[in-house]
Amino acid sequence: MPFPKDSLYANPLGEVGAFKFDEAVVKVFPDMIQRSVPGYAAIISAIGLLAGRFARDDSVCFDLGCSLGAASLAMRRQIVANNCRVVAVDCSEAMVEQCRKNLADSAVAGVDVVCADIRDIPIENASVVVLNFTLQFIPLADREAFLAKLYRGLLPGGILILSEKLAFDDPRQQELQTEMHHLFKKAQGYSELEISQKRSALENVLIPEAFAVHRQRLKSVGFSSVEVWFQYFNFASMIALKC
Ligand SMILES: C[S@@+](CC[C@H](N)C(=O)[O-])C[C@H]1O[C@@H](n2cnc3c(N)ncnc32)[C@H](O)[C@@H]1O
């Protein structure tokens, strides 16, 4: 059955409120993220493959900002390690409720879904940590301490998969990549009005940073190696490795 179509910004809203991961968003989220994030399906699929490669026996794989559990499901389907839990965390009660239903419907066992702020939960004994388009919603001032906590919680040989919308230092690149993303959304059926109202809603809510900033901060908290493994216009996914 196709997902309900995202038409949340299809009509003029007058004043556009700040974007929230509420019940209205939850209802259309699978359609919204597929049509808004170039390469989303490929990234989810690769997260599964990476988890299959990096998950260790007797460890934990975290999906932080799990939304409806797409990355958790992909990981669970690929993990062959023994006694390896997947812990999916999101602070939106509406997301968590639907995530639990999705997991039950998929008959995939072994995912614990937690409703919490990812800055507050302990991260321990992790072989895999996924932040799939979540860090961009964490206040800038909290990002370094949060990533340092993830680094400490990862086991030696562990992996952080970090997917983010990117900003660019060069104004020509910033303009071009933004334009290409908007063309991508138009090709997915979004109107100019939908694109512009959604952009207003995300202003000051989703704060993108340049790859160089991500890389520098990941290195400064301890990751020995940081690379982009996927990029499609201004959306990228990085791999950070702990020795
Ligand atoms: C763009 S969605 C992530 C998509 C999801 N990872 C996926 O692969 O489908 C961002 C999610 O992060 C969650 N989020 C944002 N800030 C959070 C925080 N401080 N703690 C927990 N979850 C958070 C939101 O509720 C939302 O569900």
The ligand as a Gaussian input file, in Angstrom:
#p B3LYP/6-31G(d) Opt

LIG

0 1
 C       14.930000      13.747000       9.878000
 S       14.351000      12.787000      11.160000
 C       15.453000      11.377000      11.153000
 C       15.129000      10.347000      10.120000
 C       15.421000       8.930000      10.555000
 N       16.707000       8.808000      11.206000
 C       15.352000       8.001000       9.363000
 O       16.392000       7.472000       8.959000
 O       14.242000       7.804000       8.828000
 C       14.938000      13.535000      12.654000
 C       14.411000      12.818000      13.883000
 O       15.219000      13.211000      14.989000
 C       14.396000      13.365000      16.113000
 N       15.098000      14.247000      17.044000
 C       15.476000      15.536000      16.853000
 N       16.122000      15.991000      17.938000
 C       16.158000      14.967000      18.824000
 C       16.672000      14.810000      20.129000
 N       17.311000      15.815000      20.759000
 N       16.517000      13.628000      20.768000
 C       15.860000      12.603000      20.170000
 N       15.362000      12.688000      18.914000
 C       15.499000      13.850000      18.253000
 C       13.087000      13.937000      15.559000
 O       11.999000      13.720000      16.432000
 C       12.964000      13.180000      14.243000
 O       12.185000      12.026000      14.372000

